[in-house]
Amino acid sequence: LNENDLGQQCYNQANQLLDPATAADPAAIHCKKSELIDGYYSARTDLSLHDKDQLLRQICDEAQKAYNAKPNEIKYVDWYGLKLAARAEYLGENKGDLDEMEKDVQEAAGLAVQVNDLSKKLDEIDTVSYRSDMAIVFHDCALAEEANKAWDKAEKYFGFYVNLHKGMITTGATDALGAAYNRDSERDALAVAERLKGHFERARAEADSAGHDAALQQAESDYGASRDEEQALVNESPNQSNYRVTLGQAHRGLANVAEDRAEAALKAGDDAQAKAQAKAYYQTAVDEASAYLDAVQKAFDMATVAERDDRQDDLAIAHRVKGDFERAWAEADPAEPEAALQPAQSDYGASRDEEQALVKKSPKQSGYWSTLGQANRGLSHVAEDQAKAALKAAHDTQAKADYQTADRDMDAYVDATQKALETASVADRDDRQDDFNQSLGSASYSHLFAGRFADAQQAAEKALKNDPKQIWIATNEAHALLFQGRYNDAWVIYGKHASEPAFSGGKKTFKEYVLNDFKDFEQAGFLFTQQQLADMRSVGKQLQALPPSKP
């Protein structure tokens, strides 16, 4: 039986249970029904958002009935709290009824406190189990509030989540909980909690300009605490593969913080001092990414047969992430861009090779295809960067070859994201569709420098058919039409969108992005005919003659 079949069995069994109204223990029947429906929900890979919503309501309704029947029995309090928090997270992330989400969060948090009080009367192993459940409740409540951008509330619940795990590794907890308690597992759980809180602080920094620096400082502190906790575990248990993966994730978080600081430095000023500061931060990001890769490589080297595919996927992702930071560092240090890009090219290539081996072995794993696509996209970007460096050095022949390489890698990116979409579960399908549209949009731009104007038009039109709101892709559709001699058709698109934001929520207009693209085409002018360049310049003049966009 596959997971869907097993899930269906759970649902069938739930409907075959005794009528709680006639059962000797109605609470037990309601709880079992909730658990079975939850098993169905967890196992099914083809549920729509509507189906998920309905099932979560059934799960919580049955759990609430069990709790109402026996409100002081810890297992029912615990289960109801867990399910309410899970539904709150779902409502927050899917922008459902936010009032209902907040109600679920408040009630779930109250149930967690009740579980804490009741757990004090239990033996050691049950206390560990229920406190772990409370941590899950607070984590889900935090994610729900984060999705709603209620930053202060989210931070409070993340604090509860981390502090619960801290309380589990104190000397007092170790002495009280006895031999059944695994302190190293709790230390690992604490490191994960601190890292997840770091993720939240980074998201808050991005959204809250006033509190940006303070949030980034807290994120750095959280990631550092996660790294230190996990490094101690690795030192004590060097053959535990999972500890090394968690250690690597903490280093990745620190690399992300360094990159955020670099971007903030460049945003604050364009002088030599700001660029030097940004370069130093990017170097820190590369160093942390190297530590991330080193930890994941060691985890892969010691992985069991059962773990090996997951660890190989981790390794491919780590190479790709390191490549991303190396590209950013190369851009910040343009003195020798080609030499600076070589490490990024090497890491993207290693990521591609690892992931190609995985998709060959497991061609129906959507996640593997997605990671392979990201590696090919990285390779394409490196080749494009190399082409621009060659243009600056007046090496036109090399620039043309680099643009061709970039386009081939971009085709591989599109192919991989299409396979990821074709093999995606219903739950992943929307994200995979977005990835595929992104790849088509990127390809529609890459094709222009390879002289594939009809292909550029086709890719852009396909992406826009899938998602008409991606206005930035329409720039490439218009360019493709222009370079095929269809000036009037191109101008319809240029004129229609000129004053609109190129990206949702962005500040730059469609017109500004078009004019930036025209600068790139001018620099690579030898790739285009004189007529194409003349038409482009004419469009540029028409766009500049348009009245300024209203703020």
C-alpha positions as CSV (number, residue, x, y, z in Angstrom):
1,L,0.0,0.0,0.0
2,N,1.2,3.5,-0.7
3,E,0.7,6.5,1.6
4,N,-2.5,7.6,0.0
5,D,-4.0,4.1,0.4
6,L,-3.0,4.0,4.0
7,G,-4.4,7.4,4.6
8,Q,-7.7,6.3,3.1
9,Q,-7.8,3.3,5.5
10,C,-7.4,5.7,8.4
11,Y,-10.3,7.8,7.2
12,N,-12.5,4.7,6.7
13,Q,-11.7,3.4,10.1
14,A,-12.6,6.8,11.6
15,N,-16.1,6.5,10.1
16,Q,-16.5,3.0,11.4
17,L,-15.8,3.8,15.0
18,L,-18.6,3.5,17.6
19,D,-21.0,6.4,18.0
20,P,-19.4,8.5,20.8
21,A,-22.8,9.1,22.3
22,T,-23.3,5.4,23.0
23,A,-19.7,4.6,23.9
24,A,-18.6,3.8,27.4
25,D,-15.8,6.4,27.0
26,P,-16.9,9.1,24.5
27,A,-13.6,11.1,25.0
28,A,-11.5,8.1,23.8
29,I,-13.7,7.6,20.7
30,H,-13.6,11.3,19.8
31,C,-9.8,11.4,20.3
32,K,-9.3,8.3,18.2
33,K,-11.4,9.6,15.4
34,S,-9.4,12.9,15.5
35,E,-6.2,10.9,15.3
36,L,-7.3,8.7,12.4
37,I,-8.5,11.7,10.4
38,D,-5.2,13.4,11.2
39,G,-3.4,10.2,9.8
40,Y,-5.4,10.6,6.6
41,Y,-4.5,14.3,6.4
42,S,-0.8,13.6,6.9
43,A,-0.6,10.7,4.5
44,R,-2.5,12.1,1.5
45,T,-0.3,13.8,-1.1
46,D,-3.2,15.0,-3.3
47,L,-5.2,17.2,-1.1
48,S,-6.4,20.6,-2.3
49,L,-6.3,23.7,0.0
50,H,-10.1,23.4,0.4
51,D,-9.8,19.7,1.4
52,K,-7.0,20.5,3.9
53,D,-9.1,23.2,5.5
54,Q,-12.1,20.9,5.9
55,L,-10.0,18.1,7.3
56,L,-8.3,20.4,9.8
57,R,-11.6,21.5,11.0
58,Q,-12.8,17.9,11.5
59,I,-9.6,17.0,13.3
60,C,-10.0,20.0,15.7
61,D,-13.7,19.5,16.2
62,E,-13.2,15.8,17.3
63,A,-10.2,16.8,19.5
64,Q,-12.3,19.5,21.1
65,K,-15.1,17.1,21.9
66,A,-12.6,14.7,23.5
67,Y,-11.2,17.6,25.6
68,N,-14.7,18.8,26.6
69,A,-15.6,15.3,27.8
70,K,-12.4,15.1,30.0
71,P,-10.9,18.6,30.3
72,N,-8.4,17.6,33.0
73,E,-7.0,14.5,31.3
74,I,-3.6,15.5,29.9
75,K,-3.6,13.4,26.8
76,Y,-6.8,15.2,25.5
77,V,-5.6,18.6,26.6
78,D,-2.3,18.0,24.8
79,W,-3.8,16.6,21.6
80,Y,-6.3,19.4,21.3
81,G,-3.6,22.0,21.8
82,L,-1.4,20.5,19.2
83,K,-4.1,20.3,16.6
84,L,-5.3,23.9,17.2
85,A,-1.8,25.2,16.9
86,A,-1.3,23.3,13.6
87,R,-4.5,24.7,12.2
88,A,-3.5,28.2,13.3
89,E,-0.2,27.8,11.4
90,Y,-2.1,26.6,8.3
91,L,-4.5,29.6,8.5
92,G,-1.7,32.1,8.9
93,E,0.4,30.8,6.1
94,N,-2.5,30.4,3.7
95,K,-4.0,33.8,4.6
96,G,-7.3,32.2,5.8
97,D,-9.5,33.7,8.4
98,L,-7.1,35.7,10.5
99,D,-9.6,36.2,13.3
100,E,-10.1,32.5,13.6
101,M,-6.3,32.0,13.5
102,E,-5.8,34.4,16.4
103,K,-8.5,32.6,18.4
104,D,-6.8,29.3,17.8
105,V,-3.4,30.7,18.8
106,Q,-4.7,32.1,22.1
107,E,-6.6,28.9,23.0
108,A,-3.7,26.6,22.0
109,A,-1.2,28.7,24.1
110,G,-3.6,28.4,27.0
111,L,-3.8,24.6,26.6
112,A,0.0,24.4,26.5
113,V,0.1,26.1,29.9
114,Q,-2.5,23.6,31.2
115,V,-0.4,20.7,29.9
116,N,2.6,22.1,31.7
117,D,0.7,22.2,35.0
118,L,-0.7,18.7,34.6
119,S,2.7,17.2,33.4
120,K,4.2,18.0,36.8
121,K,2.2,15.1,38.3
122,L,3.5,12.5,35.8
123,D,6.5,10.3,35.7
124,E,9.7,11.3,33.9
125,I,9.2,10.0,30.4
126,D,5.7,11.4,30.1
127,T,6.9,14.8,31.3
128,V,9.5,14.8,28.5
129,S,7.0,13.9,25.9
130,Y,4.4,16.5,26.9
131,R,6.9,19.3,27.2
132,S,8.1,18.5,23.7
133,D,4.6,18.7,22.5
134,M,4.2,22.1,24.2
135,A,7.3,23.3,22.4
136,I,5.6,22.3,19.1
137,V,2.5,24.2,20.1
138,F,4.4,27.4,20.7
139,H,6.4,27.0,17.5
140,D,3.3,26.6,15.4
141,C,1.7,29.6,17.2
142,A,4.8,31.7,16.4
143,L,4.7,30.7,12.8
144,A,1.0,31.6,12.6
145,E,1.7,35.1,14.0
146,E,4.8,35.5,11.8
147,A,2.6,34.8,8.7
148,N,0.2,37.5,9.9
149,K,3.3,39.9,10.5
150,A,2.4,40.2,14.1
151,W,6.1,40.4,15.0
152,D,5.9,41.1,18.7
153,K,3.4,38.2,19.3
154,A,5.5,35.9,17.1
155,E,8.7,36.8,19.0
156,K,6.9,36.0,22.3
157,Y,5.9,32.5,21.2
158,F,9.4,31.9,19.7
159,G,10.8,32.9,23.1
160,F,8.5,30.3,24.8
161,Y,9.6,27.7,22.3
162,V,13.3,28.2,22.8
163,N,13.0,28.6,26.6
164,L,11.1,25.3,26.9
165,H,14.0,23.5,25.2
166,K,16.5,25.4,27.4
167,G,14.6,24.2,30.4
168,M,14.9,20.6,29.3
169,I,18.7,20.6,29.4
170,T,19.3,22.2,32.8
171,T,21.0,20.2,35.6
172,G,17.7,20.2,37.5
173,A,15.8,18.7,34.5
174,T,18.4,16.1,34.0
175,D,18.3,15.0,37.6
176,A,14.5,15.1,37.8
177,L,13.7,13.3,34.5
178,G,15.8,10.2,35.1
179,A,17.3,7.5,32.8
180,A,14.6,7.6,30.2
181,Y,15.7,11.2,29.3
182,N,18.2,11.7,26.5
183,R,19.9,15.0,27.2
184,D,21.9,15.0,23.9
185,S,18.6,14.8,21.9
186,E,17.3,17.7,23.9
187,R,20.4,19.7,23.2
188,D,20.0,19.0,19.5
189,A,16.4,20.1,19.7
190,L,17.5,23.3,21.4
191,A,20.0,24.0,18.7
192,V,17.2,23.6,16.1
193,A,14.9,25.9,18.0
194,E,17.5,28.6,18.2
195,R,18.2,28.3,14.5
196,L,14.4,28.6,13.7
197,K,14.2,31.6,15.9
198,G,17.1,33.1,13.9
199,H,15.1,32.6,10.7
200,F,12.2,34.5,12.3
201,E,14.5,37.4,13.3
202,R,15.9,37.7,9.8
203,A,12.3,37.8,8.3
204,R,11.5,40.5,10.9
205,A,14.6,42.5,9.9
206,E,13.6,42.4,6.3
207,A,10.0,43.6,7.0
208,D,10.7,46.1,9.7
209,S,13.1,48.8,8.6
210,A,13.0,50.7,11.9
211,G,14.1,47.6,13.8
212,H,16.3,46.1,11.1
213,D,19.6,46.3,12.9
214,A,18.3,45.0,16.2
215,A,16.5,42.1,14.6
216,L,19.6,41.2,12.6
217,Q,21.7,41.3,15.8
218,Q,19.3,39.0,17.5
219,A,19.3,36.6,14.5
220,E,23.1,36.5,14.6
221,S,22.9,35.8,18.3
222,D,20.4,33.0,17.8
223,Y,22.4,31.3,15.0
224,G,25.5,31.6,17.0
225,A,23.9,29.9,20.0
226,S,22.7,27.1,17.7
227,R,26.2,26.7,16.2
228,D,27.8,26.6,19.7
229,E,25.4,24.1,21.0
230,E,25.7,21.8,18.0
231,Q,29.5,22.2,17.8
232,A,29.7,20.9,21.4
233,L,27.5,17.9,20.4
234,V,29.7,17.2,17.4
235,N,32.8,17.3,19.5
236,E,31.3,14.8,22.0
237,S,29.7,12.5,19.3
238,P,31.6,13.0,16.1
239,N,29.9,10.0,14.4
240,Q,26.4,11.4,14.6
241,S,25.6,12.5,11.1
242,N,22.5,14.5,12.0
243,Y,24.4,16.7,14.5
244,R,26.7,17.8,11.7
245,V,23.7,18.7,9.5
246,T,22.3,20.9,12.2
247,L,25.7,22.5,12.7
248,G,25.9,23.2,9.0
249,Q,22.4,24.9,9.0
250,A,23.5,27.2,11.8
251,H,26.6,28.3,9.8
252,R,24.2,28.8,6.8
253,G,22.1,31.1,9.0
254,L,25.2,33.1,10.0
255,A,26.1,33.4,6.3
256,N,22.7,34.8,5.5
257,V,23.0,37.4,8.2
258,A,26.4,38.5,6.8
259,E,24.8,38.8,3.4
260,D,21.9,40.8,4.8
261,R,24.5,43.2,6.4
262,A,26.3,43.5,3.1
263,E,23.1,44.4,1.3
264,A,22.2,46.9,4.0
265,A,25.7,48.6,3.7
266,L,25.3,49.0,-0.1
267,K,21.8,50.3,0.4
268,A,23.0,52.9,2.9
269,G,25.7,54.4,0.6
270,D,27.5,54.0,-2.7
271,D,30.9,55.3,-1.6
272,A,34.1,53.4,-1.2
273,Q,33.6,52.9,2.5
274,A,30.2,51.3,2.0
275,K,31.6,49.0,-0.7
276,A,34.5,48.0,1.4
277,Q,32.2,47.2,4.3
278,A,29.9,45.2,2.0
279,K,32.9,43.3,0.6
280,A,34.0,42.3,4.2
281,Y,30.5,41.1,5.0
282,Y,30.4,39.0,1.8
283,Q,33.7,37.5,2.7
284,T,32.3,36.5,6.1
285,A,29.3,35.0,4.3
286,V,31.6,32.9,2.1
287,D,33.5,31.8,5.2
288,E,30.4,30.7,7.0
289,A,29.1,29.0,3.8
290,S,32.4,27.1,3.6
291,A,31.8,25.9,7.2
292,Y,28.3,24.9,6.2
293,L,29.6,22.9,3.3
294,D,32.3,21.3,5.4
295,A,29.8,20.1,8.0
296,V,27.4,18.7,5.4
297,Q,30.3,17.0,3.6
298,K,31.3,15.2,6.8
299,A,27.7,14.3,7.4
300,F,27.5,12.7,3.9
301,D,30.8,10.9,4.4
302,M,29.5,9.1,7.5
303,A,25.9,8.7,6.4
304,T,24.2,5.3,6.7
305,V,22.7,3.6,3.6
306,A,19.3,4.8,4.7
307,E,20.5,8.4,5.1
308,R,22.7,8.6,2.1
309,D,20.2,10.1,-0.5
310,D,19.1,12.8,2.0
311,R,22.6,13.7,2.8
312,Q,23.6,13.8,-0.8
313,D,20.7,16.2,-1.4
314,D,21.9,18.3,1.6
315,L,25.4,18.3,0.0
316,A,24.1,19.5,-3.4
317,I,22.2,22.3,-1.6
318,A,25.2,23.3,0.4
319,H,27.4,23.6,-2.8
320,R,24.7,25.7,-4.4
321,V,24.3,28.0,-1.4
322,K,28.1,28.5,-1.2
323,G,28.0,29.3,-5.0
324,D,25.4,32.0,-4.3
325,F,27.6,33.7,-1.7
326,E,30.6,33.4,-3.9
327,R,28.8,35.1,-6.8
328,A,27.8,38.0,-4.5
329,W,31.3,38.3,-3.2
330,A,32.6,38.4,-6.8
331,E,30.2,41.2,-7.7
332,A,31.4,43.2,-4.6
333,D,35.0,42.7,-5.7
334,P,35.1,43.5,-9.5
335,A,38.9,43.9,-9.7
336,E,39.3,40.3,-11.0
337,P,35.8,39.2,-11.7
338,E,36.6,36.1,-13.8
339,A,39.0,34.7,-11.1
340,A,36.5,35.6,-8.4
341,L,33.7,33.7,-10.2
342,Q,35.6,30.4,-10.6
343,P,34.8,29.2,-7.1
344,A,31.1,29.8,-7.6
345,Q,31.3,28.0,-11.0
346,S,33.0,25.0,-9.3
347,D,30.4,24.9,-6.5
348,Y,27.4,25.1,-8.8
349,G,28.9,22.4,-11.0
350,A,29.4,20.2,-7.9
351,S,25.8,20.8,-6.9
352,R,24.6,19.9,-10.4
353,D,26.6,16.7,-10.5
354,E,25.4,15.5,-7.1
355,E,21.8,16.2,-8.0
356,Q,22.0,14.7,-11.4
357,A,23.0,11.4,-9.7
358,L,20.0,11.6,-7.5
359,V,17.4,12.3,-10.2
360,K,18.9,9.5,-12.2
361,K,18.3,7.2,-9.2
362,S,15.0,8.6,-8.1
363,P,13.4,10.4,-11.1
364,K,10.1,10.9,-9.4
365,Q,11.5,13.0,-6.5
366,S,10.3,16.5,-7.3
367,G,12.6,18.1,-4.7
368,Y,15.7,16.6,-6.4
369,W,14.7,18.1,-9.7
370,S,14.1,21.5,-8.1
371,T,17.6,21.5,-6.6
372,L,19.1,20.5,-9.9
373,G,17.3,23.4,-11.5
374,Q,18.7,25.8,-9.0
375,A,22.3,24.5,-9.7
376,N,21.8,25.0,-13.4
377,R,20.4,28.5,-12.8
378,G,23.5,29.3,-10.8
379,L,25.8,28.1,-13.6
380,S,23.9,30.2,-16.1
381,H,24.3,33.3,-13.9
382,V,28.0,32.7,-13.6
383,A,28.4,32.4,-17.3
384,E,26.4,35.7,-17.8
385,D,28.6,37.4,-15.3
386,Q,31.7,36.1,-17.1
387,A,30.2,37.4,-20.4
388,K,29.8,40.9,-18.9
389,A,33.4,40.8,-17.6
390,A,34.6,39.8,-21.1
391,L,32.6,42.7,-22.6
392,K,34.3,45.2,-20.2
393,A,37.7,43.8,-21.3
394,A,36.6,44.1,-25.0
395,H,36.8,40.3,-25.5
396,D,33.7,40.1,-27.7
397,T,34.3,36.6,-29.0
398,Q,34.7,35.3,-25.4
399,A,31.6,37.2,-24.3
400,K,29.5,35.7,-27.1
401,A,30.7,32.2,-26.1
402,D,29.8,32.9,-22.4
403,Y,26.3,34.1,-23.4
404,Q,25.8,30.9,-25.3
405,T,26.9,28.9,-22.3
406,A,24.6,30.9,-20.1
407,D,21.7,30.1,-22.4
408,R,22.4,26.4,-22.5
409,D,22.5,26.3,-18.7
410,M,19.2,28.3,-18.6
411,D,17.6,25.7,-20.8
412,A,18.7,23.0,-18.4
413,Y,17.2,25.1,-15.6
414,V,13.8,25.2,-17.4
415,D,13.9,21.4,-18.1
416,A,14.6,20.6,-14.5
417,T,11.9,22.9,-13.1
418,Q,9.4,21.4,-15.5
419,K,10.3,17.9,-14.3
420,A,9.9,19.2,-10.7
421,L,6.4,20.4,-11.6
422,E,5.4,17.2,-13.4
423,T,6.5,15.1,-10.4
424,A,5.1,17.4,-7.6
425,S,2.6,16.4,-5.1
426,V,-0.6,18.5,-4.8
427,A,0.8,20.2,-1.7
428,D,3.9,21.3,-3.6
429,R,2.4,22.0,-6.9
430,D,1.8,25.8,-6.5
431,D,5.4,26.4,-5.4
432,R,6.7,24.2,-8.3
433,Q,4.5,26.1,-10.8
434,D,6.0,29.4,-9.5
435,D,9.5,28.0,-9.9
436,F,8.7,26.9,-13.5
437,N,7.3,30.3,-14.3
438,Q,10.4,31.9,-12.9
439,S,12.6,29.7,-15.0
440,L,10.7,30.6,-18.2
441,G,10.9,34.3,-17.4
442,S,14.7,34.0,-16.9
443,A,15.1,32.0,-20.0
444,S,13.1,34.6,-22.0
445,Y,15.8,37.1,-21.1
446,S,18.8,34.7,-21.6
447,H,17.5,33.8,-25.1
448,L,17.8,37.4,-26.2
449,F,21.6,37.4,-25.9
450,A,21.8,34.1,-27.8
451,G,19.8,35.4,-30.8
452,R,16.8,33.1,-30.0
453,F,14.2,35.8,-30.3
454,A,11.3,33.6,-31.2
455,D,12.1,31.2,-28.3
456,A,12.3,34.2,-26.0
457,Q,8.9,35.3,-27.1
458,Q,7.5,31.8,-26.6
459,A,8.9,31.4,-23.1
460,A,7.7,34.8,-22.0
461,E,4.2,34.2,-23.4
462,K,4.0,30.8,-21.7
463,A,5.0,32.2,-18.3
464,L,2.6,35.1,-18.6
465,K,-0.2,32.7,-19.5
466,N,0.5,30.8,-16.4
467,D,0.7,33.9,-14.2
468,P,-0.2,37.2,-15.9
469,K,0.7,39.2,-12.8
470,Q,4.5,38.7,-13.4
471,I,4.8,42.0,-15.3
472,W,8.6,41.8,-15.3
473,I,8.4,38.9,-17.8
474,A,6.5,41.1,-20.2
475,T,9.6,43.2,-20.6
476,N,11.3,40.2,-22.3
477,E,8.2,39.5,-24.4
478,A,8.4,43.1,-25.7
479,H,12.1,42.9,-26.3
480,A,11.7,39.6,-28.3
481,L,9.0,41.2,-30.5
482,L,11.1,44.3,-31.0
483,F,14.1,42.3,-32.1
484,Q,11.9,40.3,-34.6
485,G,11.0,43.5,-36.3
486,R,7.5,43.8,-34.7
487,Y,8.0,47.4,-33.5
488,N,4.3,48.2,-33.1
489,D,3.4,45.0,-31.3
490,A,6.4,45.6,-28.9
491,W,5.3,49.2,-28.3
492,V,1.8,48.1,-27.2
493,I,3.4,46.2,-24.3
494,Y,6.0,48.9,-23.5
495,G,3.4,51.6,-23.4
496,K,0.8,49.6,-21.6
497,H,3.0,48.7,-18.6
498,A,5.4,51.7,-18.6
499,S,4.2,53.2,-15.3
500,E,3.4,49.9,-13.5
501,P,5.8,48.4,-10.9
502,A,7.8,45.7,-12.6
503,F,7.6,43.5,-9.5
504,S,4.7,43.3,-7.1
505,G,5.5,45.6,-4.2
506,G,8.6,46.9,-5.9
507,K,9.6,50.5,-6.4
508,K,11.1,50.4,-9.9
509,T,8.7,50.7,-12.8
510,F,8.4,48.6,-15.9
511,K,9.9,51.6,-17.8
512,E,12.9,51.8,-15.6
513,Y,13.6,48.0,-16.0
514,V,13.2,48.3,-19.8
515,L,15.7,51.2,-19.9
516,N,18.2,49.2,-17.8
517,D,17.8,46.3,-20.2
518,F,18.5,48.6,-23.1
519,K,21.8,49.6,-21.5
520,D,22.8,45.9,-21.3
521,F,21.9,45.4,-25.0
522,E,24.0,48.4,-25.9
523,Q,27.0,47.0,-24.1
524,A,26.5,43.7,-26.0
525,G,25.7,45.6,-29.2
526,F,27.7,43.3,-31.5
527,L,25.1,40.6,-30.8
528,F,22.4,42.6,-32.5
529,T,21.9,44.1,-36.0
530,Q,22.0,47.8,-36.6
531,Q,18.3,47.9,-37.3
532,Q,17.6,46.1,-34.0
533,L,19.7,48.7,-32.1
534,A,18.1,51.6,-33.9
535,D,14.6,50.3,-33.1
536,M,15.6,49.9,-29.4
537,R,16.9,53.4,-29.2
538,S,13.7,54.7,-30.8
539,V,11.6,52.9,-28.1
540,G,13.9,54.3,-25.5
541,K,13.2,57.9,-26.6
542,Q,9.5,57.2,-26.7
543,L,9.6,55.8,-23.1
544,Q,11.6,58.7,-21.8
545,A,9.1,61.1,-23.4
546,L,6.3,59.7,-21.4
547,P,5.2,61.7,-18.3
548,P,6.7,60.6,-15.0
549,S,4.9,58.0,-13.0
550,K,2.8,59.1,-10.1
551,P,4.1,58.0,-6.7
